């Protein structure tokens, strides 16, 4: 995800002037010890391509093979020449360029511009024109001066890409350059061999499973990153979904454990865990806190424990998890309903105007149930207290947030009926399975206007359908959403996708969207967990 | 110098399709063994400056101190902020930037643009507008992405500069950056302590001497470079002048020796030494050959021997020197006058339309005399043969190139009267000292239109005046030329300077001119050698 900067679409900036972090050095050290080794693979480009304008395809740009990449060294490039390499699939890694001069000895440096992108649009539309509100520094480009040729240039930064555009800005009239080879050292901490292969009879689901796994692998670096192009960071909400997909595929449980310890290592003075952490140059808690994300620490610990039976970690991290629930409960009013405020207190989704009260109440109930299961495992008295509070909260939720007449959950003082509220109440199990099924069908039929903005929320829609027993509807929704991305050319699943508005970007430009994004990787979890 | 690329002003491109190099591995190895250690000095900027438009100063831009550089760390810089540092004097070296974030943890990379320049104009006029015919890759700039902050960034390329402009292209709305420190690791192979200090009673000559020495030091790297900004290369014509200045100052004779071996290591199949060599990634002879430059191998060996008495080197390199003279003599017609052709066969100077015949004849005679002196030292029979040929050539020169009526030397089929022809004939000593004195005075009085373009040719003008006994005139010319550069703000002497047209650049833009250029460093030689 990316919520660090201000903008529209329900996103907003959080900057805390007086953030106090209580560092738990034992946890930080434990997280550090679990830092994974990255697996490296050398990947060569497959083709030299041209990007053609085409109104029929997403963003209006289509890639077309011009020549096999193996012919690259046959060409000489001089001032203002350019070419685009296609690596055939999404890559996360480091570029190495092997260059030699052709003609007279190089009597001036080579000035070379690289544009590195996940999608054809990034090759076609100049970054100079980008005017969105996320930092332009995320756009992947480099201008390189090469003083001595021949040269092997290993670029120090990691890129997330499929395409690389090379523009020779200048050489001199006396020489040109030949690109002997270009390669990518792809990196991931995921062990690709650990994944059990499936042969799904439905080719579309099979493909969706594969792309999910590729997406997850490319986001698995020394932490679970949200997106390797942007923001390359560990977010709690993304972690929870990545971990679920991981348990069904790579089973790299140590990486989940590491991430849990990193979050638990830098709570604020109340014990609140931040929505995301930075791991370089050292572990730093961001100054962004979300009601739902903090609670997902407990959810993630729950999922981790039931995937691993690692009681030691559960015991050690339980106080952190429990603290998130305690802090969440403090937000309840006397009526046991969460106090509402401006929309940045809880994340939920990026839908413009979304009221966060009811969906957050759903998240609270959902997480409390998981916390109770953990307390049960630990056989500790907190269990009873949580159970009592849960009963009161569910009762209050039905009383105050369920609109008997409209047969929908409502949220906030305006009684907003949103998709997010229904979905989270279903996941929270406030109603019976039968009532949930009816509610979900009603939702899909009536389509309230306050809808879904992100794959993250789409995941919860699908899971809500599945826990309501609506497998067919769930598959249909998955096919229309993630299947749509595949039809639109996804090599990995995207941060953002609106089938009705394919140019959608909450940032003011689709150039800056991330096209390999962790919160979009869950189809493999849904397919495998629910035997779709 | 820079003659690698095509253009106007008498410059032209040479690209040989079938250049054959006969590598002398013994010489190459000897040159390699003499590679000097570079001395490093950490230099801090003195001021934060602003560049103001001012029609009264060269190029129309003046630097004005805004604050001491020591206050830099007091400022925070965000998107679109910029500042310019002044290092107080010309530097050749490597930049290190120490940066930290201010505000929230950096949630996007820092995108930083650096513009590095020798003159205020380089800070003020955008490089994007450069449209000259020399490669734009010489313009010193970098765009850097910093993924992790704080950071200490040591840029790998060497720059030649006094000013550095920092433009923060983007951070994110959540953070700014503070430049804790910026420093330059200045490098030179010159031993600054080896120079004998002079206290000249004429402050202008004193300053000229100092700036010459600084210019030479900044061009002394692992070879004698022509210009540390551009082209950073060993040219024979520049080497000859640098060596002369060096004998009067740093006395780093090993570096001269190294350069002589490098040239001698890569002659072509006829034995011709090239006009310049590249030393990285390995020793390579450029495919540019000039009649005069090749002969200057003999001149440079002559000067080296009489500065060092290094008979062993003289013996070893004599065959190379002699071969240049032999090849030059092959160009003589039956009348003992050099055959003329298009103007790229000999360098002499960059004056537009300059005919090279007579000045090259002068260079031939000048060098033959030096070769005879060397043969005399070696006590070898070539001496006699050279002396005989010299007599014939001088006779022919007087007969065919001296215009009795006009009292000037003429050149080419159009009987061109140029400054270069007179100057080189005086240096060659074709006439008596008295006749030379009259000729030089006539030259300064009548001012033929085919004049002087470069400090390189100005050097020869001054020396021609001095050998003619016209010391006062020589000093006056030096003051008006190099003194003019000083008045126009030179920290080091420039590649190009035309007091009557200060915007002059043969490359189509003064942005790309080199403002620290070896062939401009000779005032110290002239002052010290001739006791000015």
Interface residues (C-beta under 8 A of the other chain):
Chain A: X4 X5 X6 X13 X15 X16 X79 X103 X104 X105 X106 X107 X108 X109 X110 X111 X133 X134 X135 X136 X137 X138 X142 X143 X145 X147 X148 X149 X150 X151 X157 X169 X170 X171 X172 X173 X174 X230 X231 X232 X233 X278 X280 X281 X284 X286 X287
Chain B: X4 X5 X6 X13 X15 X16 X79 X103 X104 X105 X106 X107 X108 X109 X110 X111 X133 X134 X135 X136 X137 X138 X142 X143 X145 X147 X148 X149 X150 X151 X157 X169 X170 X171 X172 X173 X174 X230 X231 X232 X233 X278 X280 X281 X284 X285 X286 X287
